[in-house]
Amino acid sequence: MLRAGRLNIVLALGLASVIVLAVLLVMTRSSPSVTVGNFLTALAKADVDQLVELSHYDGDKAELRKQWEFCVKEAAPHVRFVWTMVGSREISDTSASVNILWTKDLGNQGYEKRYEIPCVKEDGQWKVDIVAVARDMFPALPR
């Protein structure tokens, strides 16, 4: 409370904390573009756990994990790439697509190609529809 024109420091810090938490909650809302960014970062780092978590897949998760391990550790352990988000659009409440500009073969004469990454909302979270991703984007993507 106010004492001789001063605001109680505990009250001020509590109010500031509530404001910071509210801002963080709004900023960290799940979106298709954030999901695709996290997915591509996991792909670049060969993070199988994150790839499984961010993939929409109708089959068994254990099978999906085996396919991701084969993809990033055996089929394409040395593939290097960069990407730029070009845009995204929500098609409906449960489907969206994110357009990226993908540059592959960085060590040689790299080339750019535009891809559309389809996303599906599953249990309130956006996930990459891995079966619908173009097969030429990355070797041995899960099927």
Buried (B, 14 or more C-beta within 10 A) or exposed (E): EEEEEEEEEEEEEEEEEEEEEEEEEEEEEEBBBBBBBBBBEBBBEBBBEBBBBBBBBEEEEEEBBEBBBBBBEEBBEEBEBEBEBEEBEBEEEEBBBBBBEBBBEEEEEEEEEEBBBBBBBEEEEBBBBBBEBEEEBBEBBBE
